[in-house]
Amino acid sequence: MRTGEPLPAVGEVLAALATGLWHWDTASELVTVDAEAARLLGLPAEPTTLTEAQTRARLHPVDWNEIAGVVGLAVAEDTLAEVRIRIMDGRGRVIRTVRSRSKPSYDPETRSFELIGTLQEVTEPTPGTPAGRTAVTGDWRRSREAFLLDAGRALAEARSTAEVLRVAAGLSMPGFSPDGLAVFGVSGDRLTIIGHHGHQPGDEDPFSHMSTVTDYPAAEVVRTGRAVYLSTPEQYKSRYPVTWPLAQHFHRQSWAFLPLTVAGRTMGAWMAAFTYPVAFTPDERSVLTTVARMLAQALSRAGVAESERELTDGLQRSMLPTLGPEIPGMSVAARYIPTGGGLQVGGDWYDMIPLPGGPPSGGGRIALVIGDVQGHDVRAAGLMGQLRIALRAYASEGHRPDAVLSRASRFLHGITNGGAEITDPRFATCLYVEADPETGVLEIARAGHPDPAIRMADGTVLMRPTAGGLPLGIDPDADYPTTTLALEPGETMLICTDGLIETGGHDLETGWQRIRTILEEHKGDLEELADALVQAVHGPSSHHTTGPLADRREDDIAVLLLSREGESCGCGDTVADPPKIRRTVLTVAQAEPERIAVARQQLRELLHDWTGADQVDSAVLLVSEMLTNVLVHTDADALLTAEVAGEPGERRMRVEVTDAGDDLPHKRHPGELASSGRGLLLIELLAETWGVDPRGEGKSIWFELYESDGDGDGSTAGSAVP
């Protein structure tokens, strides 16, 4: 071509360079190609218009899916879209590989893309070589997909900002891995450094609190929401001359700054810096963009979770009490573990309330409360706080345990069922214990809550069945009878919510058996026992209240332990080895014949390690007979007291039943068909020693058995003691 002649048409130049032109409008779903582009697609070399379906039939299906991602990335970054495409013939065979370069535009009204670009044939690299590990061969693509799956899984599992940053620092991208990372946040009009990796402490100082209008890549990304790629130090220095000196001394060769965007809002920027040159091909940009999106989502989730945990901690600290001053003669330990989901707040609570009438310095009567409001949500936590305050108020007014729970039930029913707008009524279980530290007497009222357990001085653990009523809030007029127990020196009472019992798939029976084993085998102090209980269920952790606690995932847990110190010798010191006595006391009222079965079970638990199994059976039979006689032949209630004393193998069992009746029992000689009259005969036959003692009001009948090394046959005739 001579100088001065007009330039040839663009199409002629491109055709001479074996480069075709094409135009794709996703709104009309049509693709227009010139003759060279048609030839490269395996069609006759003439201009034509194809539908998207016809075009897709000429392209490898994997590469067709690749185009959508590359186009979207190019629009977001306002760059060219470049992709390698395998062309297929009618039989599904690859006939050539072409490179497409285009400038896409996006119409938000029609949500469509328009692309005008070129097609040019390229040489297929040899598979297995570094050049061959591309999106075309599939090796690089498979590595990238595996990497993104692993990265997404790891970031999704991160629960805090620190964990997210550790995962990001450990990412090894296929074919290129940054050695320097930084995550920038935004506070007002300033950049903040959320975290960094691959830098020395203090390196972040010049970039902290940098204005978002500064001529710095991360600031530009935050302002515009578009990524910045700098392949060489020269590009960095040319585009950002003001802040280049800050980055120069890190001796990096390439940088990628990407927006951290969540729900259309740019919350910060992510920098990936490389010590070697990186071209930032479309595939590499696609990987970086995907990681940035996952990183933004993970940081957003972690931030929300940390805010929720901070709210939870404050809420729980404000609701859970301190255990107050020391109690002379008694010790108290408590633990609370919230549910693992949501805000980690729920309806379980405990409290310790000084009761009126005690000395100002403490040491008077106290009330221990434990309960569980229905539900594991914020409303349950709110109701728990209101109910706890109400219980404190009623107890501080001096009401007895039954009255405290009756008033609390009426209060809860009123705030959860009192208005037409209430659509979510709730109830609560509760156990209220009034304790006298001087005597060890416990008065217990129970509202649908699990019974307490007592660990005796020798390690024996007994469930203590107590009278009870409906859960609070169900019936505003419900009654809550009171049960009186005595906590002996060296004994410990456990009260807890059902989360401790039923966690791990256990029911009430198997859960209590697990707790019983922990109580019996523990040798440490009260705080260590509280830790042992929750750690055995969930493993060690550190949530709320004192001591190492435990994570949980099924239900909230509240635990209270009350221990009475051992007997004193009268000189101010505690007896080192108190007498080894275990005792249980139980009342059976005339209207409660079903408690005879409870008495039998209590006695078996008391004698769980007694050597003679036949003697245990004999004792259980005699207790049943004695209690039944009181209910049948008198109008009084029966009081059962069972005691085991001495060293194993040489112990004495004494069982006594007391009633207020005046008539003394006497032996009779019933005939073969008689249905009664054999009570004393059985006692005389099975007991080693027995007797009947008149009292000021009423009487008591008792028997004793002595432990032997072998199984007793229960056949030794007793001797009556008048």
C-alpha positions in Angstrom: 0.0 0.0 0.0 1.4 3.3 -1.1 1.6 6.3 1.2 -1.5 8.5 1.0 -3.8 5.7 -0.1 -6.9 5.2 2.1 -6.7 2.6 4.8 -8.5 -0.7 4.1 -11.7 -1.5 5.9 -11.4 -3.0 9.4 -13.0 -6.2 8.3 -10.5 -6.6 5.5 -7.6 -6.1 7.9 -9.0 -8.6 10.4 -9.7 -11.1 7.7 -6.1 -10.8 6.5 -5.1 -11.6 10.1 -7.4 -14.6 10.3 -9.5 -12.8 12.8 -13.3 -12.8 12.7 -15.9 -10.4 14.1 -19.0 -11.3 16.0 -21.8 -9.5 17.8 -24.0 -11.1 20.5 -27.2 -9.5 22.0 -28.6 -11.5 24.8 -31.9 -9.5 24.7 -32.6 -10.8 21.2 -30.8 -14.1 21.8 -29.0 -13.6 18.4 -25.3 -13.9 17.4 -24.1 -12.2 14.2 -20.8 -13.3 12.7 -18.7 -12.2 9.6 -17.3 -14.7 7.1 -14.1 -15.4 9.0 -15.9 -15.9 12.3 -18.3 -18.3 10.6 -15.3 -20.2 9.2 -13.7 -20.5 12.7 -17.0 -21.8 14.0 -17.0 -24.6 11.4 -19.7 -23.0 9.2 -19.6 -21.9 5.6 -17.3 -18.8 5.3 -20.1 -16.2 4.8 -21.8 -13.7 7.1 -24.7 -15.1 9.0 -26.9 -14.7 12.0 -27.3 -17.6 14.5 -29.5 -18.2 17.4 -28.0 -18.7 20.8 -28.9 -22.4 20.6 -27.2 -22.8 17.2 -24.1 -21.0 18.6 -24.0 -23.2 21.7 -24.1 -26.3 19.5 -20.8 -25.3 18.0 -19.0 -24.7 21.3 -17.7 -27.1 24.0 -20.4 -27.1 26.7 -17.9 -26.5 29.5 -16.5 -23.5 27.7 -20.0 -22.1 27.0 -20.6 -22.1 30.8 -17.2 -20.4 31.2 -18.3 -17.5 29.0 -21.1 -16.3 31.3 -18.7 -16.0 34.3 -16.0 -14.2 32.3 -18.6 -11.7 30.8 -20.0 -11.0 34.2 -16.6 -10.4 35.7 -15.6 -8.1 32.8 -18.7 -6.0 33.3 -18.1 -5.7 37.0 -14.4 -4.7 36.5 -15.0 -2.7 33.3 -12.4 -4.7 31.4 -12.2 -6.8 28.3 -13.7 -10.3 28.4 -11.2 -12.9 27.2 -11.8 -16.6 27.0 -10.5 -19.6 25.1 -13.2 -21.7 23.4 -13.1 -25.2 21.9 -15.1 -25.4 18.6 -17.0 -28.7 18.0 -18.1 -30.3 14.8 -21.4 -32.0 14.3 -20.1 -35.2 15.8 -19.0 -33.7 19.0 -15.3 -33.6 18.2 -13.0 -30.6 18.9 -11.8 -29.2 15.5 -10.0 -26.1 16.8 -9.5 -23.7 19.7 -10.2 -20.0 19.4 -9.6 -17.0 21.6 -12.5 -14.6 22.0 -11.9 -11.0 23.1 -14.8 -8.6 23.5 -16.0 -5.5 25.3 -19.3 -6.3 27.0 -21.9 -3.8 28.1 -24.9 -4.3 30.4 -28.4 -2.8 30.3 -29.9 -2.9 33.8 -33.4 -2.2 32.5 -33.6 -5.2 30.3 -31.0 -7.1 32.3 -29.2 -8.1 29.1 -25.6 -8.0 27.8 -24.3 -6.8 24.4 -20.9 -8.0 23.2 -18.8 -7.0 20.2 -15.6 -8.9 19.8 -13.2 -10.9 17.8 -12.4 -14.6 17.3 -8.9 -15.9 16.5 -7.5 -19.4 16.2 -4.8 -20.3 18.7 -2.5 -23.3 19.0 -3.6 -26.0 21.5 -0.9 -26.5 24.1 0.4 -30.0 24.7 -1.5 -31.5 27.7 0.7 -32.0 30.8 3.0 -29.1 30.1 2.8 -25.8 32.1 1.3 -24.1 29.1 -1.1 -26.9 28.8 -2.6 -26.5 32.2 -5.2 -24.0 31.1 -9.0 -23.7 31.1 -9.0 -25.4 27.7 -7.4 -28.7 28.7 -9.4 -28.8 31.9 -6.5 -29.5 34.2 -6.3 -26.0 35.5 -10.1 -25.8 35.6 -10.4 -28.9 37.8 -7.7 -27.6 40.1 -9.5 -24.3 40.4 -12.9 -25.8 41.1 -11.4 -28.1 43.8 -9.7 -25.1 45.3 -12.8 -23.0 45.3 -14.8 -25.8 46.9 -12.3 -26.3 49.7 -11.9 -22.5 50.2 -15.7 -22.1 50.3 -16.1 -24.9 52.8 -13.3 -23.6 55.1 -14.6 -20.0 55.0 -18.2 -21.2 55.7 -17.0 -23.0 58.8 -15.1 -20.0 60.2 -16.9 -18.6 63.3 -14.9 -15.5 64.0 -13.0 -12.7 62.2 -9.7 -14.2 63.4 -10.7 -17.6 62.0 -11.7 -16.1 58.6 -8.3 -14.3 58.4 -6.4 -17.5 59.3 -8.3 -19.4 56.5 -7.6 -16.6 54.0 -3.9 -16.7 54.9 -3.7 -20.4 54.3 -5.3 -20.4 50.9 -3.1 -21.9 48.2 -4.5 -20.8 44.8 -3.9 -23.1 41.8 -1.0 -21.8 39.8 -0.5 -18.6 41.7 -0.5 -17.9 45.4 0.0 -14.5 47.1 2.5 -14.2 49.9 1.1 -11.0 51.3 -2.6 -10.4 52.3 -4.4 -7.5 53.9 -8.1 -7.0 54.6 -9.3 -3.4 54.8 -12.5 -2.3 56.5 -14.2 1.1 56.4 -15.0 3.2 59.5 -16.7 6.4 58.5 -14.4 8.0 55.8 -11.3 6.1 56.9 -9.8 2.7 56.0 -9.0 0.3 58.8 -6.9 -2.8 58.8 -9.0 -5.8 59.9 -6.1 -8.2 59.5 -3.0 -9.0 57.5 -0.6 -11.8 56.7 2.9 -11.9 55.4 3.9 -8.7 57.0 5.8 -7.7 60.1 4.0 -6.1 63.1 3.8 -2.4 62.6 3.9 -2.6 58.8 0.2 -1.8 58.7 0.5 1.5 60.6 0.8 3.8 57.5 -2.3 2.3 56.0 -4.4 2.4 59.2 -7.0 5.2 59.3 -6.1 6.3 55.8 -8.8 8.5 54.2 -10.9 6.9 51.5 -10.1 9.7 49.2 -6.4 9.0 49.3 -4.6 8.0 46.0 -4.3 4.4 47.2 -5.6 1.2 45.4 -7.6 0.0 48.4 -9.2 3.4 48.9 -10.1 3.5 45.2 -11.7 0.1 45.4 -13.8 1.1 48.4 -14.9 4.3 46.6 -15.8 2.7 43.2 -16.5 -1.0 44.1 -14.3 -2.1 41.3 -11.1 -4.2 41.4 -7.7 -2.9 40.7 -5.0 -5.1 39.2 -1.4 -4.0 39.0 0.8 -6.5 37.2 4.1 -4.6 37.6 5.7 -2.1 40.0 5.8 0.4 37.0 2.0 0.2 36.8 1.7 0.8 40.5 4.0 3.8 40.4 2.3 5.3 37.4 -1.2 5.0 38.7 -0.6 5.8 42.4 2.6 7.9 42.6 1.6 9.4 46.0 1.4 6.1 47.9 3.9 4.1 45.8 6.7 4.9 48.4 4.6 3.1 51.1 4.4 -0.1 49.0 7.8 0.0 47.5 9.8 -1.3 50.4 7.7 -4.5 50.5 9.5 -5.6 47.2 6.3 -7.0 45.7 5.9 -7.4 41.9 2.1 -7.6 41.4 -1.0 -6.6 43.4 -4.7 -7.3 43.2 -7.1 -5.2 45.2 -10.7 -6.5 45.2 -13.9 -5.1 46.7 -15.5 -7.0 49.6 -19.1 -6.6 48.7 -22.2 -7.9 50.6 -25.8 -7.2 49.4 -24.5 -4.6 47.0 -22.6 -2.7 49.7 -18.8 -2.5 49.6 -17.7 -3.2 53.2 -13.9 -3.1 52.5 -11.2 -4.3 50.2 -8.9 -7.4 50.0 -5.3 -7.1 48.9 -3.4 -10.0 47.4 0.3 -9.2 46.8 2.8 -11.4 44.9 6.6 -11.5 44.9 6.6 -12.5 41.3 4.9 -11.0 38.2 1.3 -12.1 37.6 -0.5 -11.2 34.4 -3.9 -11.5 36.0 -5.6 -13.4 33.1 -9.4 -13.6 33.1 -9.2 -17.0 34.8 -6.9 -15.7 37.5 -9.2 -12.7 38.0 -12.2 -15.0 38.2 -10.6 -17.0 41.0 -9.6 -13.9 42.9 -13.1 -12.4 42.5 -14.8 -15.6 43.7 -12.5 -15.7 46.7 -13.2 -12.1 47.5 -16.9 -12.7 47.4 -16.6 -15.7 49.7 -14.3 -13.8 52.0 -16.8 -10.9 52.2 -19.6 -13.2 53.1 -17.5 -15.0 55.7 -16.4 -11.7 57.3 -20.0 -10.5 57.3 -21.2 -13.6 59.0 -18.4 -13.5 61.5 -19.1 -9.9 62.3 -22.8 -10.6 62.9 -21.9 -13.6 65.1 -19.4 -11.6 67.1 -22.0 -8.9 67.7 -24.5 -11.5 68.7 -22.0 -13.1 71.1 -21.2 -9.7 72.6 -24.9 -9.0 73.1 -25.3 -12.5 74.6 -22.5 -12.0 77.0 -23.9 -8.7 78.2 -27.4 -10.1 78.4 -26.4 -13.2 80.3 -24.1 -11.3 82.7 -26.9 -8.9 83.5 -29.4 -11.7 84.1 -27.3 -14.3 85.9 -26.6 -13.5 89.6 -23.4 -13.7 91.6 -23.7 -16.2 94.4 -23.3 -13.5 97.1 -21.5 -13.8 100.4 -20.2 -17.0 101.9 -22.7 -19.0 103.9 -21.3 -20.2 107.2 -21.5 -24.0 107.3 -22.5 -24.3 103.6 -21.0 -23.9 100.1 -22.7 -23.1 96.8 -21.5 -23.6 93.2 -23.3 -22.8 90.0 -22.9 -23.2 86.3 -24.8 -21.9 83.3 -24.2 -23.0 79.6 -26.4 -21.4 76.9 -27.6 -23.2 73.8 -25.2 -23.2 70.9 -27.6 -21.8 68.3 -28.8 -18.3 67.6 -28.0 -15.6 70.2 -27.0 -18.3 72.7 -29.6 -17.1 75.2 -32.5 -19.1 76.5 -34.9 -19.6 79.4 -32.7 -21.5 81.9 -31.6 -19.7 85.0 -30.5 -20.0 88.6 -30.5 -17.7 91.6 -29.5 -17.4 95.2 -31.6 -15.1 97.4 -30.8 -14.0 101.0 -34.1 -14.3 103.0 -35.3 -11.7 105.5 -34.5 -12.3 109.2 -30.8 -13.2 108.8 -27.9 -11.2 110.1 -26.7 -8.3 107.9 -23.4 -10.0 107.2 -25.1 -13.1 105.9 -25.3 -16.6 107.4 -29.2 -16.6 107.7 -31.6 -18.5 105.6 -31.2 -18.5 101.9 -33.3 -19.5 98.9 -31.9 -21.4 95.9 -34.0 -21.2 92.7 -33.5 -23.0 89.4 -35.8 -23.0 86.5 -36.4 -23.2 82.7 -38.8 -21.0 80.7 -40.2 -22.8 77.7 -38.2 -22.0 74.5 -34.7 -21.2 73.4 -35.1 -17.7 72.0 -34.9 -14.0 73.0 -38.5 -14.1 74.3 -37.7 -17.0 76.6 -34.7 -15.0 77.9 -36.8 -12.0 78.5 -39.5 -13.9 80.3 -36.8 -15.6 82.4 -35.5 -12.2 83.5 -39.0 -11.0 84.5 -39.8 -14.2 86.3 -36.5 -14.2 88.2 -37.1 -10.7 89.4 -40.7 -11.6 90.5 -39.4 -14.7 92.4 -36.8 -12.5 94.2 -39.5 -10.0 95.2 -41.8 -12.7 96.5 -39.0 -14.4 98.4 -37.7 -11.1 99.9 -41.2 -10.4 101.2 -40.9 -13.4 103.5 -43.3 -15.8 101.8 -43.0 -19.5 102.3 -41.8 -21.7 99.3 -45.4 -22.8 98.3 -46.6 -19.2 98.3 -43.6 -18.0 96.3 -44.3 -20.4 93.5 -48.1 -19.8 93.6 -47.5 -16.1 93.2 -44.9 -16.6 90.5 -47.3 -18.9 88.5 -50.0 -16.3 88.7 -47.5 -13.6 87.6 -46.2 -15.6 84.6 -49.8 -16.5 83.5 -50.7 -12.9 83.6 -47.8 -11.6 81.4 -48.1 -14.5 78.9 -51.9 -15.0 78.7 -53.2 -11.7 80.0 -54.0 -9.9 76.7 -55.8 -10.6 73.4 -52.6 -9.8 71.5 -50.7 -12.7 73.2 -50.3 -15.5 70.6 -47.3 -17.3 72.2 -48.1 -18.3 75.8 -45.2 -19.9 77.7 -44.8 -21.9 80.9 -41.7 -22.5 83.1 -40.5 -25.3 85.3 -39.0 -24.3 88.6 -37.5 -25.7 91.8 -37.4 -23.5 94.9 -35.4 -24.5 97.9 -35.3 -22.6 101.3 -32.2 -23.7 103.2 -31.3 -23.1 106.9 -27.5 -23.3 107.1 -27.5 -23.9 110.8 -29.7 -27.0 110.9 -29.4 -28.2 107.2 -33.2 -28.3 106.9 -34.4 -27.8 103.3 -38.0 -26.9 102.4 -38.6 -27.6 98.7 -41.5 -26.5 96.4 -41.4 -27.9 92.9 -43.3 -26.8 89.7 -42.9 -29.5 87.1 -39.1 -29.5 87.5 -36.7 -32.5 87.9 -36.3 -33.7 91.5 -33.1 -32.9 93.5 -30.4 -35.5 94.1 -28.4 -35.9 97.3 -24.7 -37.0 97.4 -24.1 -38.4 100.9 -20.9 -38.2 102.8 -19.7 -41.6 101.7 -20.5 -40.9 98.0 -23.8 -42.6 97.8 -26.3 -40.7 95.5 -30.0 -40.7 96.1 -32.8 -39.1 94.1 -35.1 -37.2 96.5 -38.7 -37.4 95.3 -40.5 -34.2 96.3 -44.1 -33.2 96.1 -44.9 -30.8 93.2 -47.4 -29.0 91.1 -47.9 -27.9 87.5 -45.3 -25.8 85.7 -45.6 -22.1 86.4 -47.9 -20.1 84.1 -50.3 -22.9 83.2 -52.9 -22.5 86.1 -52.9 -19.2 88.0 -54.6 -21.0 91.0 -52.2 -24.0 91.1 -50.9 -25.2 94.5 -47.4 -26.2 95.3 -47.0 -28.5 98.3 -43.7 -28.3 100.3 -41.4 -31.2 101.0 -39.0 -31.0 104.0 -35.6 -32.7 103.8 -32.5 -32.5 106.0 -29.0 -32.0 104.5 -26.7 -33.9 106.8 -23.1 -32.8 107.4 -20.9 -33.8 104.4 -23.8 -34.1 102.0 -24.3 -32.2 98.7 -27.6 -31.4 97.0 -27.7 -31.2 93.2 -30.5 -29.4 91.4 -30.3 -28.8 87.6 -32.4 -28.2 84.5 -33.2 -31.0 82.1 -30.5 -30.0 79.7 -27.9 -31.6 81.9 -29.9 -34.8 82.1 -31.1 -35.3 78.6 -28.2 -34.0 76.5 -26.6 -36.6 74.2 -29.8 -38.6 73.4 -30.4 -39.6 77.0 -33.8 -39.8 78.7 -34.5 -38.9 82.3 -33.6 -42.4 83.5 -30.3 -42.9 81.6 -29.3 -39.3 82.0 -29.7 -39.5 85.8 -27.6 -42.7 85.8 -24.8 -40.8 84.1 -25.0 -38.0 86.5 -25.1 -40.4 89.5 -21.9 -42.0 88.3 -20.1 -38.6 88.1 -21.3 -37.6 91.6 -20.3 -40.9 93.1 -16.8 -41.0 91.6 -15.8 -37.3 92.0 -13.2 -36.6 94.7 -12.6 -32.9 94.4 -14.2 -29.8 95.9 -17.6 -28.3 95.0 -16.3 -26.1 92.2 -14.4 -29.0 90.6 -17.6 -31.1 90.9 -19.6 -28.5 89.1 -17.0 -28.4 86.3 -16.9 -32.2 86.1 -20.6 -32.4 85.6 -20.7 -30.0 82.6 -17.4 -31.2 81.1 -18.5 -34.8 81.2 -21.6 -33.9 79.2 -20.1 -31.4 76.7 -16.3 -31.2 77.1 -14.3 -28.2 78.4 -14.9 -24.6 77.3 -15.4 -21.2 78.9 -18.8 -19.6 78.6 -20.4 -17.5 81.3 -20.1 -17.6 85.0 -17.0 -18.9 86.8 -14.8 -21.8 86.0 -14.3 -23.7 82.8 -17.6 -24.5 81.3 -18.8 -26.4 78.3 -20.2 -25.8 74.8 -23.5 -27.3 74.1 -25.7 -27.8 71.1 -29.0 -29.3 72.4 -30.4 -27.4 75.3 -29.5 -24.8 77.9 -28.0 -26.1 81.2 -28.2 -24.6 84.7 -26.7 -26.4 87.6 -26.7 -25.6 91.3 -24.8 -27.5 94.0 -25.3 -26.9 97.8 -23.0 -28.6 100.2 -23.2 -28.8 104.0 -19.8 -28.9 105.7 -18.8 -31.8 108.0 -19.6 -32.0 111.7 -17.5 -29.9 114.1 -15.7 -31.4 117.1 -16.8 -28.5 119.3 -13.4 -26.8 119.2 -13.9 -24.9 115.9 -12.4 -27.6 113.7 -14.1 -29.9 111.3 -13.9 -33.6 112.1 -11.4 -35.2 109.7 -13.3 -38.5 109.4 -17.0 -38.1 110.3 -19.0 -41.2 111.2 -19.9 -43.1 108.0 -23.6 -42.8 108.2 -26.1 -42.5 105.3 -29.7 -41.7 106.0 -32.9 -41.1 104.1 -36.2 -39.7 105.4 -39.5 -39.8 103.6 -43.1 -39.0 104.5 -46.0 -41.0 103.2 -49.3 -39.2 103.6 -52.7 -41.0 103.9 -53.7 -39.5 100.5 -50.4 -40.6 98.9 -50.3 -44.4 98.9 -48.3 -44.3 95.7 -45.3 -43.0 97.7 -44.9 -46.5 99.2 -43.3 -47.5 95.9 -41.0 -44.4 96.1 -40.0 -45.5 99.6 -39.1 -49.0 98.3 -37.0 -47.4 95.6 -35.3 -45.1 98.1 -34.4 -47.9 100.3 -32.9 -49.9 97.4 -30.8 -46.9 96.4 -29.6 -46.5 100.0 -28.5 -50.1 100.1 -27.1 -50.2 96.5 -23.7 -51.6 97.8 -25.1 -53.9 100.6 -23.5 -57.3 100.5 -26.5 -59.5 101.0 -29.0 -59.2 98.2 -31.6 -61.3 100.1 -31.3 -58.9 103.1 -32.1 -56.0 100.8 -35.2 -57.8 99.5 -36.2 -58.5 103.0 -35.8 -54.9 104.1 -37.8 -53.6 101.1 -40.6 -56.1 101.9 -40.7 -55.1 105.6 -40.8 -51.3 104.7 -43.7 -51.9 102.4 -45.5 -53.9 105.0 -44.9 -51.3 107.8 -46.0 -48.3 105.7 -49.1 -50.1 104.4 -50.1 -50.9 108.0 -49.9 -47.3 109.0 -52.1 -46.2 106.1 -54.6 -49.0 106.6 -54.9 -49.2 110.4 -54.5 -45.5 111.4 -55.6 -42.1 110.2 -52.1 -40.7 110.4 -49.2 -40.1 108.0 -46.1 -42.3 108.1 -42.6 -41.0 108.5 -39.9 -43.4 107.2 -36.3 -43.1 108.4 -33.7 -45.5 107.1 -30.0 -45.4 108.2 -26.9 -47.3 107.3 -23.8 -47.0 109.6 -20.4 -48.6 109.9 -17.7 -50.0 107.7 -18.5 -52.0 104.5 -19.0 -55.6 105.4 -19.8 -54.8 109.0 -22.6 -52.3 108.6 -25.9 -52.0 110.5 -29.1 -51.1 108.8 -31.9 -49.5 110.9 -35.3 -48.7 109.5 -38.0 -46.9 111.5 -41.5 -46.0 110.6 -43.2 -43.4 112.9 -46.9 -42.4 113.0 -49.2 -40.4 115.3 -51.5 -43.3 116.1 -51.9 -44.3 119.8 -52.7 -48.0 119.3 -49.6 -50.2 119.6 -49.3 -53.1 117.2 -49.4 -56.6 118.6 -48.7 -60.1 117.1 -51.6 -62.1 115.9 -52.0 -65.6 114.7 -54.0 -65.4 111.4 -55.5 -68.4 109.8 -54.6 -69.7 106.4 -57.3 -67.7 104.6 -56.7 -64.5 106.6 -55.8 -61.4 104.4 -54.0 -59.5 107.2 -52.3 -59.9 110.6 -48.9 -61.1 109.4 -46.9 -57.8 109.6 -45.1 -58.4 113.0 -44.7 -62.1 112.1 -42.7 -61.1 109.0 -40.6 -58.6 111.0 -39.9 -61.3 113.6 -38.9 -63.8 111.0 -36.8 -61.6 108.7 -35.2 -58.9 111.1 -32.2 -59.5 113.3 -33.6 -57.1 115.9 -36.9 -55.2 116.0 -39.1 -53.3 118.4 -42.0 -51.0 119.0 -41.4 -47.8 120.9 -44.3 -45.6 122.2 -43.7 -41.8 121.7 -45.3 -38.8 123.4 -47.7 -38.6 120.4 -47.8 -41.8 118.5 -45.3 -44.7 118.2 -42.5 -46.1 116.0 -41.8 -49.6 114.9 -38.3 -50.4 113.8 -36.0 -53.2 112.7 -32.3 -53.8 112.2 -30.2 -56.0 109.9 -26.5 -56.6 110.0 -24.3 -57.0 107.0 -22.3 -60.2 106.6 -19.5 -61.1 104.2 -21.7 -63.5 102.2 -25.2 -63.2 100.9 -27.6 -63.4 103.8 -30.5 -65.7 103.4 -32.7 -63.6 105.6 -33.7 -66.7 107.6 -32.3 -65.7 111.0 -35.2 -65.2 113.4 -35.2 -61.9 115.1 -35.6 -61.3 118.8 -38.4 -59.0 119.9 -37.4 -56.0 121.9 -40.3 -54.8 123.9 
